């Protein structure tokens, strides 16, 4: 029944109407598409506004057939499985997930400050005080993820977004690993220049495994890059495993004399080759003299003023994304409604031309996709989310080293 039909049955102030409308499944039609703002290995991102609440979000959408053909469905489902259980002030939080016959959608917090990679490319010079606050905020986020037994595995400037006030938020959980307390992850995943030494070891030593410390290494590399404009090791996507391991053993990291002793000491503790000697917990970080002046409650509540405030007078992303979506995309998002309506009117389906094997995979995606609605969950905390499988394999989510051993993203550009 349409919303118009419901409106005829109940008065606008009827609690029954509010219940009916609030419980309707969220779908693509509930959002107004405003503009494209980014793309990644797993989909594209646009700014949307929810029509009823007028709230703004970022909507990530992934073409089903492309995900099946690229063997990316497992990672999309894993990202949904991870994100639906998370909520933290320094993460990009998931609000809704839904699907139609073409795409899978994830609606998340909108951060208009741009990612740190963009600002590095704009030659922003991040001062020590600015990066010091970033480190504290990211440490709180990593501590939270660790409490949920999640290794992010891809902490880097590209995956750290700023809000309007300059506070950081971690995004992109599509290669995150969910591990039990006593377990270690084993698959090779991440972006090479930010990967901790122990992640490389399975390439040559078998499944030695690694734990949460890999994210703290990546935090150190990221902080160093923000301050200096380049990374401490010249590792690229083309760098071999042996070359990388040789660098970790032989290269002496240069810490500029202009940096404070406290900052250098912190970075040295983060960028420590031995994972057992590396600083890899919030408690250890809070005990450092360098951070003795930090009010951690104020950090958690975003009460400290960030040293770098993104320009609110411009869109902090590459403007070509909008052009690509409008001109180059074969199935642009803004024409989806007309496209699907035409298909329905003509009573045809694309699957008639698909091979049976591909269609079986698409049917499986349709059946197993995880639908999520945080708004509804907040209203009814005890309500079970629709189509959220809680199978034994979902609860385990072990990092088995199969189909996950991929190096994501391209090597960031040097500065």
JOSUL-V29571 format. One record per residue. N is the residue number from 0. NEAR is the number of other ideal C-beta (glycine too) atoms within 12 Angstrom. D_LAST is the distance of its C-alpha to the last C-alpha in Angstrom with 1 decimal. Layout:
N;NEAR;D_LAST
N;NEAR;D_LAST
This chain:
0;13;56.4
1;12;54.3
2;19;53.4
3;11;55.9
4;12;58.6
5;21;57.9
6;18;58.1
7;13;61.6
8;16;62.8
9;19;61.7
10;12;61.5
11;14;58.1
12;9;58.8
13;15;60.0
14;12;58.4
15;16;58.9
16;22;56.8
17;18;54.0
18;15;54.2
19;19;54.3
20;27;51.3
21;23;49.2
22;18;49.8
23;22;49.0
24;23;46.2
25;35;42.9
26;24;41.7
27;31;39.6
28;22;42.2
29;29;41.8
30;33;38.4
31;23;37.5
32;33;34.3
33;24;32.2
34;29;28.9
35;33;26.3
36;35;23.0
37;39;21.2
38;26;21.7
39;32;21.0
40;27;22.6
41;36;25.8
42;32;26.4
43;33;25.7
44;39;25.8
45;39;27.7
46;32;29.1
47;35;32.8
48;21;35.7
49;27;38.7
50;20;41.7
51;17;44.1
52;19;42.2
53;12;39.7
54;22;36.9
55;26;33.4
56;37;31.5
57;42;28.7
58;41;30.3
59;42;28.7
60;41;30.8
61;37;31.0
62;33;33.2
63;35;35.8
64;27;36.5
65;27;32.8
66;31;32.5
67;27;35.7
68;18;34.6
69;20;31.3
70;17;33.0
71;30;31.0
72;33;34.1
73;29;34.3
74;34;30.9
75;39;31.6
76;39;34.9
77;34;33.4
78;44;30.9
79;41;33.9
80;36;36.0
81;40;33.4
82;39;32.6
83;34;36.3
84;32;37.0
85;34;34.2
86;23;34.1
87;31;32.0
88;25;30.6
89;37;27.0
90;38;27.1
91;38;27.0
92;35;30.7
93;36;32.7
94;35;35.6
95;40;37.0
96;39;36.9
97;33;39.1
98;34;39.5
99;29;41.2
100;28;42.1
101;30;38.7
102;36;36.1
103;41;35.3
104;41;34.1
105;45;32.5
106;40;32.7
107;40;30.6
108;36;29.6
109;36;27.8
110;37;24.7
111;32;23.7
112;32;20.9
113;37;18.2
114;39;16.1
115;39;13.5
116;35;10.8
117;32;11.9
118;34;11.8
119;30;8.2
120;21;7.5
121;22;10.2
122;10;8.6
123;29;11.4
124;18;12.1
125;32;14.1
126;19;17.0
127;28;18.9
128;24;21.8
129;30;19.8
130;40;18.2
131;33;21.7
132;36;23.3
133;41;20.8
134;42;21.7
135;37;25.4
136;42;25.4
137;42;23.6
138;41;26.0
139;38;28.9
140;40;27.7
141;42;27.3
142;31;30.7
143;27;32.2
144;36;30.8
145;29;32.2
146;17;35.5
147;29;35.6
148;28;34.8
149;38;31.5
150;43;28.4
151;49;25.5
152;50;23.5
153;42;20.3
154;46;19.0
155;41;15.2
156;45;13.4
157;35;14.5
158;40;18.0
159;44;18.3
160;42;19.7
161;42;20.7
162;31;24.2
163;22;25.4
164;23;25.8
165;34;22.4
166;39;23.7
167;48;21.9
168;36;23.4
169;47;22.7
170;44;23.2
171;41;23.5
172;44;26.3
173;37;26.9
174;42;26.4
175;42;27.8
176;44;30.7
177;35;34.0
178;30;35.7
179;18;39.0
180;13;39.0
181;9;40.2
182;22;38.1
183;28;34.8
184;39;32.3
185;30;32.1
186;34;30.2
187;35;26.7
188;40;24.5
189;41;21.0
190;38;17.4
191;37;17.0
192;39;14.0
193;46;15.9
194;44;19.4
195;44;21.7
196;38;23.4
197;39;26.7
198;46;25.6
199;36;25.1
200;27;28.6
201;26;30.7
202;25;29.3
203;18;31.3
204;16;33.7
205;10;35.1
206;22;34.9
207;20;34.2
208;28;32.7
209;38;30.5
210;32;30.8
211;40;29.1
212;36;27.3
213;47;24.5
214;48;23.3
215;43;23.3
216;46;21.1
217;42;18.6
218;48;19.0
219;44;18.2
220;39;15.0
221;43;13.9
222;45;15.2
223;37;13.4
224;38;9.9
225;39;11.1
226;37;12.3
227;26;9.8
228;24;6.4
229;22;6.4
230;38;9.6
231;32;12.7
232;33;13.5
233;20;11.8
234;34;13.6
235;23;13.1
236;20;15.8
237;14;17.4
238;23;17.8
239;16;21.6
240;23;23.3
241;15;24.7
242;20;21.5
243;34;20.0
244;27;23.3
245;19;23.4
246;27;20.0
247;30;21.4
248;15;24.5
249;13;23.2
250;19;19.8
251;13;20.3
252;25;17.6
253;20;16.6
254;23;17.4
255;18;17.0
256;9;20.4
257;14;19.7
258;25;19.7
259;21;23.2
260;17;25.2
261;23;25.8
262;32;22.2
263;27;21.6
264;21;24.8
265;38;23.9
266;40;20.6
267;27;22.5
268;31;25.1
269;41;22.7
270;39;20.7
271;28;24.1
272;30;24.6
273;17;28.2
274;28;28.6
275;13;32.0
276;18;30.7
277;32;27.6
278;35;27.8
279;33;28.3
280;24;30.6
281;31;30.9
282;15;33.9
283;21;32.2
284;36;29.4
285;25;32.0
286;16;33.9
287;28;31.1
288;16;32.0
289;28;28.5
290;28;29.3
291;13;33.0
292;17;32.6
293;28;31.3
294;16;33.9
295;23;33.1
296;13;35.5
297;17;33.8
298;32;30.4
299;23;32.1
300;14;33.7
301;25;30.6
302;17;32.4
303;26;29.7
304;15;27.7
305;27;24.0
306;24;21.9
307;31;19.7
308;21;21.7
309;30;20.3
310;19;21.6
311;15;24.8
312;9;25.3
313;15;22.8
314;23;21.9
315;31;18.7
316;33;17.7
317;22;17.2
318;18;20.6
319;16;21.0
320;25;22.2
321;27;25.4
322;14;25.9
323;21;25.5
324;31;28.0
325;18;30.5
326;13;30.4
327;15;29.1
328;24;30.4
329;14;33.8
330;25;35.1
331;26;33.5
332;39;34.0
333;23;35.7
334;18;38.4
335;28;39.1
336;21;42.3
337;14;43.9
338;23;42.8
339;23;44.3
340;14;47.4
341;13;48.0
342;21;47.8
343;14;50.3
344;10;52.6
345;12;52.7
346;9;53.3
347;13;50.9
348;16;48.3
349;19;45.4
350;21;46.4
351;12;49.3
352;11;47.0
353;19;45.0
354;14;46.1
355;12;47.9
356;13;45.3
357;21;42.5
358;21;44.9
359;15;45.9
360;26;42.3
361;31;41.9
362;19;45.2
363;19;44.0
364;33;40.8
365;25;43.2
366;16;45.4
367;25;43.0
368;32;40.4
369;35;40.1
370;32;41.1
371;39;40.1
372;31;41.0
373;29;39.9
374;26;41.9
375;25;45.0
376;25;44.3
377;15;44.1
378;14;47.5
379;16;49.0
380;10;47.4
381;9;49.9
382;17;49.6
383;16;48.3
384;30;45.5
385;23;46.6
386;22;45.5
387;25;43.6
388;23;44.7
389;16;45.4
390;13;46.3
391;9;46.3
392;16;43.2
393;21;41.3
394;15;42.4
395;18;41.3
396;32;37.9
397;24;37.5
398;35;34.4
399;23;36.3
400;24;33.6
401;15;34.9
402;19;33.0
403;31;30.1
404;25;28.4
405;26;25.4
406;30;21.7
407;34;20.5
408;31;17.6
409;17;15.1
410;22;12.2
411;29;9.3
412;19;6.5
413;14;3.8
414;18;0.0
